[in-house]
Amino acid sequence: MSSCRPGPSRAAIEGERSAQVLVEPRRLGLPIEAKLLLHVAPDHLAAAGQALAGHPSVHGAFATSGPSNLHAAAYFPDLTALYGFLSHDLTGLGITHVETAIVSYAAKRTPAPLQPRR
């Protein structure tokens, strides 16, 4: 006799359960990972951050303080796509300076487990 029931559980339907799926980006055809440190004029910071967060290649974007006030992390299929992103997609956002670091190896990618809601 199986203890599994077909269909989603009541807890899952009510949002009490969630699942995280971790996939190595290389398996999705995205072998280039880039970390971007950007300096954006303060009056463009919110719009630039929203534009980056909405870009399909960007998987994380956040504002910070210091010489770089906007950071982003993105995956690309190749260096040509990264170059296109830097030279075309970032134009018009008020960005005055960009530093790019290509990640050659991610030693740890797993996020912390989700905590149950109480």
GIJOBEL-V697529 format. One record per residue. N is the residue number from 1. RES is the residue in one letter. SS is DSSP state (H for helix, E for strand, C for the rest). Layout:
n = (N	N)
res = (RES	RES)
ss = (SS	SS)
This chain:
n = (1	2	3	4	5	6	7	8	9	10	11	12	13	14	15	16	17	18	19	20	21	22	23	24	25	26	27	28	29	30	31	32	33	34	35	36	37	38	39	40	41	42	43	44	45	46	47	48	49	50	51	52	53	54	55	56	57	58	59	60	61	62	63	64	65	66	67	68	69	70	71	72	73	74	75	76	77	78	79	80	81	82	83	84	85	86	87	88	89	90	91	92	93	94	95	96	97	98	99	100	101	102	103	104	105	106	107	108	109	110	111	112	113	114	115	116	117	118)
res = (M	S	S	C	R	P	G	P	S	R	A	A	I	E	G	E	R	S	A	Q	V	L	V	E	P	R	R	L	G	L	P	I	E	A	K	L	L	L	H	V	A	P	D	H	L	A	A	A	G	Q	A	L	A	G	H	P	S	V	H	G	A	F	A	T	S	G	P	S	N	L	H	A	A	A	Y	F	P	D	L	T	A	L	Y	G	F	L	S	H	D	L	T	G	L	G	I	T	H	V	E	T	A	I	V	S	Y	A	A	K	R	T	P	A	P	L	Q	P	R	R)
ss = (C	C	C	C	C	C	C	C	C	H	H	H	H	C	C	C	C	C	C	C	C	C	C	C	H	H	H	H	C	C	C	E	E	E	E	E	E	E	E	E	C	H	H	H	H	H	H	H	H	H	H	H	H	H	C	C	C	E	E	E	E	E	E	C	C	C	C	C	C	E	E	E	E	E	E	E	C	C	H	H	H	H	H	H	H	H	H	H	H	C	C	C	C	C	E	E	E	E	E	E	E	E	E	C	C	C	C	C	C	C	C	C	C	C	C	C	C	C)
